[in-house]
Structure formats: structure tokens, C-alpha cells
Amino acid sequence: MMAVAAFLVGACIGSFLNVVIHRLPRGESIVSPRSRCPGCGRAIRAWENIPIASFTVLGGKCAGCGGAISWRYPAVELLTATGFVVIFLLDGPGIPLLRDLLFFSLLVPIAFIDIDHRIIPDELSLGGLVAGLLLSFLPGADWKGSFAGALLGGGILYATAFLYEKVRGAEGMGGGDIKLLAMVGAFVGWRGTLTTIFFGALLGAAGGILAMRKGGEGLKTAIPFGPYLCVAALLSRYLGGWFLGMILI
């Protein structure tokens, strides 16, 4: 039953994250007004806004104008709901669960916004950084590791971006990525930051090769690194300890 509750709560959070993904990059309020159909502008009624279920019942169309509703909305809701269940099963009840759910709920909109707009809003990265540092003072958390992770994450990416710009004469990494890794470090600590960088580099390299082949622009292909860091952060949170133990043996 607890897993079912986690799924339902996650689906509702995912519905809110859809609002964040759509409105935050546009400078709009994430609180009001009510959500509207992007086609006809009609306000979406409560029963039409039930996560996952409403999209299925309505056949992926607006109840007013019949216009198509993006698959992104139920996908984000399902992704978030599934993530909440997995995190609950891995963490179990307790303070670490709440911290990890918040961490996951920050990574989801960051990834999608970076894909869509090539930006990472400070409200999410810096806000998450502050939240991660504050939560590190809760019982059972490691505030020293959290602060070290934030400094290490931001410092390494800043140094990398600085050197790349000096050598190549062009910006290779945005400030949003630097702040994102600082936020990640606040949640996963300095060891988790190192494994996040490693996993992120592997995922980013693989994604970059595919993007360059598809785009045909070679090294000039613009690639958002944020989504790879977000996935890497989750891998690091739950597999980082195992990975470090394996390579240190």
C-alpha cells in the first residue's frame, strides 16, 4: 500500500512539475492562473487534470477544442510517479527518503527545461543548492560532505569551463551546468560528486556522438549537458558507493 501511495503522490507531483517545466522558463507564475489548453486557451477543469488518468480518458485531446495534448504531460507524471516508487523501495521510510524525493523532484524539471530551452533556471539549481545544504543538518545527514560536494561540484565544472574557453576560444559549458553540479554535490556529497562527473562524462560523450552524427555539424553541435548530469546524479546516488567500492578493490 505504501508503494501505491508513493505512486499516487508522485503522479500529483509530476503534474505540478509539468507546470514548472512549461512556465518557469517563460517567467510565468507557477501558482496561478489555472492551467489552460495551449490551443484554445480554455481553463482545464479539475476532472480533466487528474494525473495520467485524464489524458487516457480524453484520448490525448482537449475536452473543449479537441486539440492534441502533448505526450509530455503524462510522460512526466508517469516518470515522476515511477521514480517516487523506486526511491521509496530503495530508501524506505525516513528522513533520507524525503531528501531524495526532493532531489529527484528538482532533477526532473531541470532536465526537461534544459532540453527545451538550453537553460537551467537559478530558481531550481540555486534553490536546490540551498535546500540540499540546509537538509544536510538533519539527523543522520553529513553536512561536511554536503558542503564539500557543493564546492567540489561547482569548482570542478567552473575550472573545466574556464580551461575549455581559454583553449578553444569558445564557451563549452554554461553557468547553469556549474550551478547544477554544485546543487547535486549538496545532495550526494563529495564522493557522489566525483561519480556524478564520471557517469555524466560517459553519458554526455555517448549522447554527444549520437547528436553529432544526427545533426551533421560535428563539434559545433550544441548539446545540453544538464539532462546527462541529472541522470548521472541519480546513478551516483544509488550506484556510486558500489562503483567506488569496485574500483578501489
DRENPA-3360 file (N, C-alpha, C; in nm, 2 decimals, always signed):
BEGIN
1 = MMAVAAFL = +0.08/-0.12/+0.00/+0.00/+0.00/+0.00/+0.09/+0.13/+0.00 ~ +0.20/+0.12/+0.07/+0.29/+0.24/+0.07/+0.34/+0.27/-0.06 ~ +0.37/+0.17/-0.14/+0.42/+0.19/-0.28/+0.32/+0.25/-0.36 ~ +0.19/+0.21/-0.35/+0.08/+0.27/-0.42/+0.07/+0.41/-0.38 ~ +0.08/+0.44/-0.26/+0.07/+0.58/-0.21/+0.18/+0.67/-0.27 ~ +0.30/+0.61/-0.28/+0.41/+0.68/-0.34/+0.39/+0.71/-0.48 ~ +0.33/+0.61/-0.55/+0.30/+0.63/-0.70/+0.20/+0.74/-0.71 ~ +0.09/+0.75/-0.63/-0.01/+0.85/-0.64/+0.04/+0.99/-0.61;
9 = VGACIGSF = +0.12/+1.00/-0.50/+0.18/+1.12/-0.47/+0.28/+1.17/-0.58 ~ +0.36/+1.07/-0.63/+0.45/+1.11/-0.74/+0.38/+1.16/-0.86 ~ +0.27/+1.10/-0.90/+0.19/+1.14/-1.01/+0.14/+1.28/-0.99 ~ +0.09/+1.32/-0.87/+0.05/+1.45/-0.85/+0.16/+1.55/-0.85 ~ +0.28/+1.51/-0.79/+0.40/+1.60/-0.80/+0.44/+1.62/-0.95 ~ +0.43/+1.51/-1.03/+0.46/+1.52/-1.17/+0.37/+1.62/-1.24 ~ +0.25/+1.62/-1.20/+0.15/+1.71/-1.27/+0.20/+1.86/-1.24 ~ +0.24/+1.88/-1.11/+0.29/+2.02/-1.08/+0.42/+2.05/-1.15;
17 = LNVVIHRL = +0.51/+1.95/-1.17/+0.63/+1.97/-1.24/+0.61/+2.00/-1.38 ~ +0.50/+1.95/-1.44/+0.47/+1.99/-1.58/+0.45/+2.15/-1.59 ~ +0.38/+2.20/-1.48/+0.36/+2.34/-1.48/+0.49/+2.42/-1.46 ~ +0.58/+2.36/-1.38/+0.71/+2.43/-1.36/+0.79/+2.42/-1.49 ~ +0.79/+2.31/-1.56/+0.86/+2.30/-1.69/+0.81/+2.39/-1.79 ~ +0.68/+2.41/-1.80/+0.62/+2.50/-1.90/+0.64/+2.65/-1.87 ~ +0.61/+2.68/-1.74/+0.60/+2.83/-1.71/+0.73/+2.89/-1.66 ~ +0.82/+2.82/-1.59/+0.93/+2.88/-1.53/+1.03/+2.94/-1.63;
25 = PRGESIVS = +1.06/+2.88/-1.74/+1.15/+2.94/-1.84/+1.09/+3.06/-1.90 ~ +0.95/+3.07/-1.90/+0.88/+3.19/-1.96/+0.86/+3.30/-1.86 ~ +0.91/+3.29/-1.74/+0.89/+3.39/-1.64/+0.75/+3.40/-1.59 ~ +0.67/+3.30/-1.60/+0.53/+3.30/-1.55/+0.52/+3.24/-1.41 ~ +0.42/+3.27/-1.34/+0.39/+3.22/-1.21/+0.36/+3.07/-1.22 ~ +0.42/+2.99/-1.13/+0.39/+2.85/-1.12/+0.27/+2.82/-1.03 ~ +0.21/+2.93/-0.97/+0.10/+2.91/-0.88/-0.03/+2.94/-0.94 ~ -0.04/+3.05/-1.02/-0.16/+3.09/-1.08/-0.13/+3.15/-1.22;
33 = PRSRCPGC = -0.22/+3.16/-1.31/-0.36/+3.11/-1.30/-0.37/+2.96/-1.32 ~ -0.49/+2.91/-1.33/-0.51/+2.77/-1.36/-0.46/+2.73/-1.49 ~ -0.42/+2.60/-1.51/-0.37/+2.55/-1.64/-0.48/+2.57/-1.74 ~ -0.43/+2.60/-1.86/-0.52/+2.61/-1.98/-0.47/+2.53/-2.10 ~ -0.57/+2.50/-2.19/-0.53/+2.44/-2.31/-0.45/+2.53/-2.40 ~ -0.33/+2.49/-2.44/-0.24/+2.58/-2.52/-0.31/+2.61/-2.66 ~ -0.40/+2.53/-2.70/-0.47/+2.56/-2.83/-0.58/+2.66/-2.82 ~ -0.68/+2.64/-2.74/-0.80/+2.72/-2.73/-0.80/+2.82/-2.61;
41 = GRAIRAWE = -0.71/+2.80/-2.52/-0.70/+2.88/-2.40/-0.80/+2.86/-2.29 ~ -0.88/+2.75/-2.31/-0.98/+2.72/-2.21/-0.92/+2.66/-2.08 ~ -0.97/+2.71/-1.97/-0.92/+2.66/-1.84/-0.95/+2.51/-1.83 ~ -0.86/+2.44/-1.78/-0.87/+2.30/-1.76/-0.95/+2.27/-1.63 ~ -1.06/+2.20/-1.64/-1.13/+2.17/-1.52/-1.06/+2.06/-1.43 ~ -1.11/+2.05/-1.31/-1.04/+1.96/-1.21/-1.04/+1.82/-1.26 ~ -1.15/+1.77/-1.31/-1.15/+1.63/-1.35/-1.07/+1.60/-1.48 ~ -1.04/+1.71/-1.55/-0.96/+1.69/-1.67/-0.81/+1.70/-1.64;
49 = NIPIASFT = -0.78/+1.72/-1.51/-0.64/+1.74/-1.47/-0.59/+1.63/-1.38 ~ -0.66/+1.52/-1.38/-0.61/+1.41/-1.29/-0.49/+1.34/-1.36 ~ -0.38/+1.34/-1.29/-0.26/+1.29/-1.35/-0.27/+1.15/-1.42 ~ -0.22/+1.14/-1.54/-0.22/+1.02/-1.62/-0.36/+0.98/-1.66 ~ -0.45/+0.97/-1.57/-0.59/+0.92/-1.60/-0.66/+1.01/-1.70 ~ -0.66/+1.14/-1.68/-0.74/+1.23/-1.76/-0.69/+1.22/-1.91 ~ -0.56/+1.21/-1.92/-0.50/+1.21/-2.06/-0.55/+1.08/-2.13 ~ -0.56/+0.97/-2.05/-0.61/+0.84/-2.11/-0.75/+0.85/-2.14;
57 = VLGGKCAG = -0.83/+0.90/-2.05/-0.98/+0.91/-2.07/-1.01/+1.00/-2.19 ~ -0.94/+1.11/-2.20/-0.97/+1.21/-2.30/-0.91/+1.17/-2.44 ~ -0.83/+1.06/-2.44/-0.77/+1.02/-2.56/-0.66/+1.11/-2.61 ~ -0.60/+1.18/-2.52/-0.49/+1.27/-2.55/-0.54/+1.40/-2.62 ~ -0.66/+1.44/-2.60/-0.72/+1.56/-2.67/-0.79/+1.65/-2.57 ~ -0.79/+1.78/-2.60/-0.86/+1.88/-2.51/-1.01/+1.85/-2.52 ~ -1.08/+1.85/-2.40/-1.22/+1.83/-2.40/-1.30/+1.94/-2.46 ~ -1.24/+2.06/-2.48/-1.30/+2.17/-2.54/-1.29/+2.18/-2.69;
65 = CGGAISWR = -1.17/+2.19/-2.74/-1.14/+2.21/-2.88/-1.10/+2.09/-2.95 ~ -1.07/+1.98/-2.88/-1.03/+1.86/-2.94/-0.89/+1.86/-2.99 ~ -0.81/+1.96/-2.96/-0.68/+1.97/-3.00/-0.59/+1.87/-2.92 ~ -0.48/+1.82/-2.99/-0.40/+1.72/-2.93/-0.32/+1.78/-2.81 ~ -0.31/+1.70/-2.70/-0.24/+1.73/-2.58/-0.10/+1.66/-2.59 ~ +0.00/+1.73/-2.56/+0.14/+1.67/-2.58/+0.15/+1.55/-2.49 ~ +0.22/+1.45/-2.54/+0.25/+1.33/-2.47/+0.34/+1.36/-2.35 ~ +0.41/+1.48/-2.35/+0.50/+1.51/-2.25/+0.43/+1.51/-2.11;
73 = YPAVELLT = +0.31/+1.56/-2.10/+0.24/+1.57/-1.97/+0.22/+1.44/-1.90 ~ +0.16/+1.34/-1.96/+0.15/+1.21/-1.89/+0.29/+1.14/-1.87 ~ +0.38/+1.17/-1.97/+0.51/+1.11/-1.95/+0.59/+1.16/-1.83 ~ +0.58/+1.29/-1.81/+0.64/+1.34/-1.69/+0.57/+1.29/-1.56 ~ +0.44/+1.28/-1.57/+0.37/+1.23/-1.45/+0.40/+1.09/-1.42 ~ +0.41/+1.01/-1.52/+0.44/+0.87/-1.51/+0.59/+0.85/-1.46 ~ +0.68/+0.93/-1.52/+0.82/+0.92/-1.48/+0.83/+0.96/-1.33 ~ +0.77/+1.06/-1.29/+0.78/+1.11/-1.15/+0.72/+1.00/-1.06;
81 = ATGFVVIF = +0.60/+0.95/-1.09/+0.54/+0.85/-1.01/+0.62/+0.73/-1.00 ~ +0.68/+0.68/-1.11/+0.76/+0.56/-1.10/+0.89/+0.59/-1.02 ~ +0.95/+0.71/-1.04/+1.06/+0.75/-0.96/+1.04/+0.75/-0.81 ~ +0.92/+0.80/-0.77/+0.88/+0.80/-0.63/+0.88/+0.66/-0.57 ~ +0.82/+0.57/-0.65/+0.80/+0.43/-0.61/+0.94/+0.37/-0.59 ~ +1.03/+0.38/-0.69/+1.16/+0.32/-0.68/+1.24/+0.38/-0.57 ~ +1.24/+0.51/-0.55/+1.31/+0.57/-0.44/+1.26/+0.52/-0.30 ~ +1.12/+0.51/-0.29/+1.07/+0.46/-0.17/+1.11/+0.32/-0.14;
89 = LLDGPGIP = +1.11/+0.24/-0.24/+1.16/+0.10/-0.22/+1.30/+0.09/-0.19 ~ +1.39/+0.18/-0.24/+1.53/+0.18/-0.21/+1.56/+0.24/-0.08 ~ +1.49/+0.35/-0.04/+1.52/+0.42/+0.08/+1.45/+0.37/+0.20 ~ +1.32/+0.33/+0.18/+1.23/+0.30/+0.29/+1.19/+0.43/+0.36 ~ +1.10/+0.42/+0.46/+1.05/+0.54/+0.53/+1.16/+0.61/+0.61 ~ +1.16/+0.74/+0.62/+1.26/+0.81/+0.70/+1.30/+0.94/+0.63 ~ +1.38/+1.02/+0.70/+1.43/+1.15/+0.65/+1.50/+1.14/+0.52 ~ +1.59/+1.04/+0.50/+1.66/+1.03/+0.37/+1.56/+1.02/+0.25;
97 = LLRDLLFF = +1.45/+0.95/+0.28/+1.35/+0.94/+0.17/+1.30/+1.07/+0.13 ~ +1.26/+1.16/+0.22/+1.21/+1.29/+0.19/+1.32/+1.37/+0.11 ~ +1.44/+1.36/+0.16/+1.55/+1.44/+0.09/+1.57/+1.39/-0.05 ~ +1.57/+1.26/-0.07/+1.59/+1.21/-0.21/+1.47/+1.23/-0.30 ~ +1.35/+1.24/-0.24/+1.23/+1.27/-0.32/+1.24/+1.42/-0.37 ~ +1.28/+1.50/-0.28/+1.30/+1.64/-0.32/+1.41/+1.66/-0.43 ~ +1.52/+1.59/-0.41/+1.63/+1.59/-0.51/+1.58/+1.54/-0.64 ~ +1.51/+1.43/-0.65/+1.45/+1.38/-0.77/+1.35/+1.48/-0.83;
105 = SLLVPIAF = +1.27/+1.55/-0.75/+1.17/+1.64/-0.80/+1.24/+1.77/-0.85 ~ +1.36/+1.79/-0.82/+1.44/+1.91/-0.88/+1.50/+1.87/-1.01 ~ +1.55/+1.74/-1.01/+1.62/+1.70/-1.13/+1.53/+1.68/-1.25 ~ +1.41/+1.64/-1.23/+1.31/+1.62/-1.34/+1.29/+1.75/-1.42 ~ +1.24/+1.86/-1.36/+1.22/+1.98/-1.44/+1.35/+2.04/-1.50 ~ +1.46/+2.03/-1.42/+1.59/+2.08/-1.47/+1.62/+2.01/-1.61 ~ +1.61/+1.88/-1.61/+1.64/+1.80/-1.73/+1.55/+1.85/-1.85 ~ +1.42/+1.85/-1.83/+1.33/+1.88/-1.94/+1.35/+2.03/-1.98;
113 = IDIDHRII = +1.37/+2.12/-1.89/+1.38/+2.26/-1.93/+1.51/+2.28/-2.01 ~ +1.62/+2.21/-1.97/+1.74/+2.22/-2.04/+1.73/+2.17/-2.18 ~ +1.65/+2.06/-2.20/+1.63/+2.00/-2.33/+1.56/+2.10/-2.42 ~ +1.45/+2.16/-2.36/+1.37/+2.25/-2.44/+1.43/+2.39/-2.47 ~ +1.50/+2.45/-2.37/+1.54/+2.59/-2.37/+1.69/+2.61/-2.36 ~ +1.76/+2.50/-2.34/+1.91/+2.52/-2.32/+1.94/+2.61/-2.20 ~ +1.86/+2.61/-2.10/+1.89/+2.69/-1.98/+1.85/+2.60/-1.86 ~ +1.91/+2.64/-1.74/+1.88/+2.57/-1.62/+1.84/+2.69/-1.52;
121 = PDELSLGG = +1.72/+2.71/-1.49/+1.68/+2.82/-1.41/+1.75/+2.82/-1.27 ~ +1.79/+2.94/-1.23/+1.85/+2.95/-1.10/+1.76/+2.92/-0.98 ~ +1.63/+2.94/-1.01/+1.53/+2.90/-0.90/+1.54/+2.75/-0.86 ~ +1.57/+2.67/-0.96/+1.59/+2.53/-0.94/+1.73/+2.49/-0.89 ~ +1.83/+2.54/-0.96/+1.97/+2.50/-0.92/+2.01/+2.56/-0.79 ~ +2.00/+2.69/-0.78/+2.05/+2.76/-0.66/+1.95/+2.73/-0.55 ~ +1.82/+2.73/-0.58/+1.72/+2.70/-0.47/+1.75/+2.56/-0.42 ~ +1.78/+2.46/-0.51/+1.81/+2.33/-0.47/+1.94/+2.32/-0.39;
129 = LVAGLLLS = +2.04/+2.40/-0.43/+2.16/+2.40/-0.36/+2.14/+2.44/-0.21 ~ +2.06/+2.55/-0.19/+2.04/+2.59/-0.06/+1.96/+2.49/+0.02 ~ +1.86/+2.43/-0.05/+1.78/+2.32/+0.02/+1.87/+2.20/+0.06 ~ +1.96/+2.16/-0.03/+2.04/+2.05/-0.01/+2.14/+2.08/+0.11 ~ +2.19/+2.20/+0.12/+2.28/+2.23/+0.23/+2.21/+2.24/+0.36 ~ +2.09/+2.29/+0.36/+2.01/+2.30/+0.48/+1.97/+2.16/+0.53 ~ +1.93/+2.08/+0.44/+1.88/+1.94/+0.48/+2.00/+1.86/+0.53 ~ +2.12/+1.90/+0.50/+2.24/+1.82/+0.54/+2.26/+1.83/+0.70;
137 = FLPGADWK = +2.19/+1.92/+0.76/+2.20/+1.94/+0.91/+2.10/+1.85/+0.98 ~ +2.01/+1.78/+0.91/+1.91/+1.69/+0.97/+1.98/+1.57/+1.03 ~ +1.92/+1.51/+1.13/+1.98/+1.39/+1.19/+2.02/+1.28/+1.08 ~ +2.14/+1.23/+1.09/+2.18/+1.12/+1.00/+2.24/+1.17/+0.87 ~ +2.24/+1.30/+0.85/+2.30/+1.36/+0.73/+2.44/+1.40/+0.76 ~ +2.52/+1.43/+0.65/+2.66/+1.47/+0.67/+2.68/+1.61/+0.61 ~ +2.67/+1.71/+0.70/+2.68/+1.84/+0.65/+2.81/+1.88/+0.59 ~ +2.92/+1.82/+0.65/+3.05/+1.84/+0.60/+3.07/+1.79/+0.45;
145 = GSFAGALL = +3.02/+1.67/+0.43/+3.02/+1.61/+0.30/+2.94/+1.69/+0.20 ~ +2.82/+1.74/+0.25/+2.73/+1.82/+0.16/+2.80/+1.95/+0.11 ~ +2.86/+2.02/+0.21/+2.93/+2.14/+0.17/+3.05/+2.11/+0.08 ~ +3.12/+2.01/+0.11/+3.24/+1.97/+0.03/+3.20/+1.93/-0.11 ~ +3.08/+1.86/-0.12/+3.03/+1.82/-0.25/+2.99/+1.94/-0.33 ~ +2.93/+2.04/-0.27/+2.88/+2.16/-0.34/+3.00/+2.24/-0.40 ~ +3.10/+2.25/-0.31/+3.22/+2.32/-0.35/+3.30/+2.25/-0.46 ~ +3.31/+2.12/-0.44/+3.38/+2.04/-0.54/+3.31/+2.04/-0.68;
153 = GGGILYAT = +3.18/+2.02/-0.67/+3.10/+2.01/-0.80/+3.11/+2.14/-0.87 ~ +3.08/+2.25/-0.81/+3.09/+2.38/-0.87/+3.23/+2.42/-0.92 ~ +3.33/+2.38/-0.83/+3.46/+2.42/-0.86/+3.52/+2.34/-0.98 ~ +3.49/+2.21/-0.99/+3.55/+2.13/-1.10/+3.49/+2.18/-1.23 ~ +3.36/+2.20/-1.24/+3.30/+2.24/-1.37/+3.34/+2.38/-1.40 ~ +3.35/+2.47/-1.30/+3.40/+2.60/-1.33/+3.54/+2.60/-1.39 ~ +3.63/+2.52/-1.33/+3.77/+2.51/-1.38/+3.77/+2.45/-1.52 ~ +3.68/+2.35/-1.55/+3.67/+2.28/-1.68/+3.63/+2.38/-1.78;
161 = AFLYEKVR = +3.52/+2.46/-1.75/+3.47/+2.56/-1.84/+3.57/+2.67/-1.87 ~ +3.64/+2.71/-1.77/+3.74/+2.81/-1.78/+3.85/+2.77/-1.88 ~ +3.91/+2.65/-1.85/+4.01/+2.60/-1.94/+3.97/+2.57/-2.08 ~ +3.85/+2.52/-2.10/+3.80/+2.50/-2.23/+3.79/+2.63/-2.31 ~ +3.74/+2.73/-2.24/+3.72/+2.86/-2.31/+3.86/+2.92/-2.35 ~ +3.96/+2.90/-2.26/+4.09/+2.95/-2.29/+4.15/+2.88/-2.41 ~ +4.14/+2.75/-2.41/+4.20/+2.67/-2.52/+4.13/+2.68/-2.65 ~ +3.99/+2.67/-2.64/+3.91/+2.66/-2.77/+3.87/+2.80/-2.81;
169 = GAEGMGGG = +3.87/+2.90/-2.72/+3.82/+3.03/-2.75/+3.67/+3.04/-2.76 ~ +3.60/+2.95/-2.70/+3.45/+2.95/-2.71/+3.40/+2.88/-2.58 ~ +3.28/+2.92/-2.55/+3.22/+2.87/-2.42/+3.18/+2.72/-2.45 ~ +3.23/+2.63/-2.36/+3.20/+2.49/-2.38/+3.10/+2.44/-2.28 ~ +3.07/+2.52/-2.17/+2.98/+2.47/-2.07/+2.92/+2.60/-2.01 ~ +2.78/+2.59/-1.99/+2.71/+2.71/-1.94/+2.72/+2.72/-1.79 ~ +2.70/+2.84/-1.74/+2.69/+2.85/-1.59/+2.59/+2.77/-1.52 ~ +2.48/+2.74/-1.60/+2.37/+2.66/-1.54/+2.42/+2.52/-1.50;
177 = DIKLLAMV = +2.51/+2.46/-1.58/+2.56/+2.33/-1.55/+2.65/+2.33/-1.43 ~ +2.72/+2.44/-1.41/+2.81/+2.46/-1.29/+2.73/+2.46/-1.17 ~ +2.62/+2.55/-1.17/+2.53/+2.56/-1.05/+2.46/+2.43/-1.03 ~ +2.42/+2.36/-1.14/+2.36/+2.23/-1.12/+2.44/+2.13/-1.05 ~ +2.57/+2.12/-1.09/+2.66/+2.02/-1.02/+2.69/+2.06/-0.88 ~ +2.69/+2.19/-0.85/+2.70/+2.23/-0.71/+2.58/+2.19/-0.63 ~ +2.46/+2.20/-0.69/+2.34/+2.15/-0.62/+2.35/+2.00/-0.60 ~ +2.39/+1.93/-0.70/+2.40/+1.78/-0.69/+2.50/+1.75/-0.58;
185 = GAFVGWRG = +2.61/+1.82/-0.57/+2.71/+1.79/-0.47/+2.65/+1.81/-0.33 ~ +2.56/+1.91/-0.31/+2.50/+1.93/-0.18/+2.41/+1.82/-0.14 ~ +2.36/+1.74/-0.23/+2.27/+1.63/-0.20/+2.35/+1.50/-0.19 ~ +2.45/+1.48/-0.27/+2.52/+1.35/-0.28/+2.66/+1.35/-0.21 ~ +2.71/+1.46/-0.17/+2.84/+1.47/-0.10/+2.95/+1.47/-0.20 ~ +3.07/+1.47/-0.15/+3.19/+1.49/-0.24/+3.22/+1.36/-0.32 ~ +3.20/+1.24/-0.25/+3.22/+1.12/-0.33/+3.12/+1.10/-0.44 ~ +2.99/+1.13/-0.40/+2.89/+1.12/-0.51/+2.91/+1.22/-0.62;
193 = TLTTIFFG = +2.97/+1.34/-0.59/+3.00/+1.43/-0.69/+3.10/+1.38/-0.79 ~ +3.20/+1.31/-0.74/+3.30/+1.25/-0.83/+3.24/+1.15/-0.92 ~ +3.16/+1.06/-0.87/+3.09/+0.96/-0.95/+2.99/+1.02/-1.05 ~ +2.93/+1.13/-1.00/+2.84/+1.20/-1.09/+2.91/+1.25/-1.22 ~ +3.03/+1.31/-1.19/+3.11/+1.37/-1.30/+3.15/+1.25/-1.40 ~ +3.19/+1.14/-1.34/+3.23/+1.03/-1.42/+3.11/+0.97/-1.50 ~ +3.00/+0.95/-1.44/+2.89/+0.89/-1.51/+2.84/+1.00/-1.61 ~ +2.84/+1.13/-1.57/+2.79/+1.23/-1.66/+2.88/+1.24/-1.79;
201 = ALLGAAGG = +3.01/+1.23/-1.77/+3.10/+1.23/-1.88/+3.08/+1.12/-1.98 ~ +3.05/+1.00/-1.93/+3.03/+0.89/-2.01/+2.89/+0.90/-2.09 ~ +2.79/+0.94/-2.02/+2.66/+0.96/-2.08/+2.66/+1.08/-2.18 ~ +2.73/+1.19/-2.14/+2.74/+1.30/-2.23/+2.82/+1.27/-2.35 ~ +2.92/+1.19/-2.34/+3.00/+1.16/-2.46/+2.92/+1.07/-2.55 ~ +2.85/+0.97/-2.50/+2.77/+0.89/-2.58/+2.66/+0.97/-2.65 ~ +2.59/+1.05/-2.57/+2.49/+1.13/-2.63/+2.54/+1.23/-2.73 ~ +2.66/+1.29/-2.71/+2.72/+1.38/-2.80/+2.75/+1.32/-2.93;
209 = ILAMRKGG = +2.81/+1.20/-2.93/+2.84/+1.13/-3.05/+2.72/+1.11/-3.14 ~ +2.61/+1.06/-3.07/+2.48/+1.04/-3.14/+2.43/+1.17/-3.20 ~ +2.43/+1.28/-3.12/+2.38/+1.40/-3.17/+2.46/+1.46/-3.28 ~ +2.59/+1.44/-3.28/+2.68/+1.49/-3.39/+2.65/+1.42/-3.52 ~ +2.63/+1.29/-3.50/+2.60/+1.21/-3.62/+2.47/+1.24/-3.68 ~ +2.37/+1.27/-3.59/+2.24/+1.30/-3.64/+2.23/+1.44/-3.70 ~ +2.30/+1.54/-3.63/+2.29/+1.68/-3.67/+2.38/+1.71/-3.79 ~ +2.49/+1.64/-3.80/+2.58/+1.67/-3.91/+2.67/+1.79/-3.90;
217 = EGLKTAIP = +2.68/+1.85/-3.78/+2.75/+1.97/-3.76/+2.88/+1.95/-3.68 ~ +2.91/+1.82/-3.66/+3.04/+1.79/-3.59/+3.05/+1.84/-3.46 ~ +3.17/+1.90/-3.42/+3.20/+1.95/-3.29/+3.12/+2.08/-3.26 ~ +3.06/+2.14/-3.36/+2.98/+2.26/-3.34/+2.84/+2.23/-3.29 ~ +2.80/+2.10/-3.28/+2.67/+2.06/-3.24/+2.65/+2.10/-3.09 ~ +2.54/+2.18/-3.07/+2.50/+2.22/-2.93/+2.43/+2.11/-2.86 ~ +2.49/+2.07/-2.74/+2.43/+1.96/-2.67/+2.40/+2.01/-2.52 ~ +2.28/+1.99/-2.48/+2.25/+2.03/-2.34/+2.31/+1.92/-2.25;
225 = FGPYLCVA = +2.40/+1.96/-2.15/+2.46/+1.87/-2.07/+2.38/+1.84/-1.94 ~ +2.29/+1.93/-1.91/+2.21/+1.91/-1.79/+2.14/+1.78/-1.77 ~ +2.07/+1.73/-1.88/+2.00/+1.60/-1.86/+2.09/+1.49/-1.83 ~ +2.21/+1.49/-1.89/+2.31/+1.38/-1.86/+2.36/+1.39/-1.71 ~ +2.38/+1.51/-1.66/+2.41/+1.53/-1.53/+2.30/+1.48/-1.43 ~ +2.18/+1.51/-1.47/+2.07/+1.47/-1.39/+2.06/+1.31/-1.37 ~ +2.07/+1.25/-1.49/+2.07/+1.10/-1.49/+2.19/+1.05/-1.41 ~ +2.31/+1.11/-1.43/+2.43/+1.07/-1.36/+2.42/+1.09/-1.21;
233 = ALLSRYLG = +2.35/+1.19/-1.17/+2.33/+1.22/-1.03/+2.25/+1.11/-0.96 ~ +2.15/+1.06/-1.03/+2.06/+0.95/-0.97/+2.14/+0.82/-0.97 ~ +2.22/+0.80/-1.08/+2.30/+0.68/-1.08/+2.40/+0.68/-0.96 ~ +2.46/+0.80/-0.94/+2.56/+0.82/-0.84/+2.50/+0.80/-0.70 ~ +2.38/+0.85/-0.68/+2.31/+0.84/-0.55/+2.29/+0.69/-0.51 ~ +2.26/+0.61/-0.61/+2.22/+0.47/-0.57/+2.33/+0.37/-0.62 ~ +2.42/+0.40/-0.71/+2.52/+0.31/-0.75/+2.66/+0.36/-0.73 ~ +2.67/+0.48/-0.68/+2.80/+0.54/-0.67/+2.89/+0.47/-0.56;
241 = GWFLGMIL = +2.83/+0.43/-0.45/+2.90/+0.36/-0.35/+2.95/+0.22/-0.40 ~ +2.87/+0.15/-0.47/+2.91/+0.02/-0.53/+3.02/+0.04/-0.63 ~ +3.01/+0.15/-0.71/+3.11/+0.17/-0.81/+3.24/+0.20/-0.75 ~ +3.24/+0.29/-0.65/+3.37/+0.33/-0.59/+3.43/+0.21/-0.52 ~ +3.35/+0.13/-0.45/+3.40/+0.01/-0.39/+3.46/-0.09/-0.49 ~ +3.40/-0.10/-0.61/+3.45/-0.19/-0.71/+3.59/-0.15/-0.76 ~ +3.61/-0.02/-0.79/+3.73/+0.03/-0.85/+3.84/+0.04/-0.75 ~ +3.80/+0.05/-0.62/+3.91/+0.06/-0.51/+3.96/-0.07/-0.46;
249 = I = +3.89/-0.18/-0.50/+3.93/-0.31/-0.46/+4.06/-0.35/-0.53;
% end
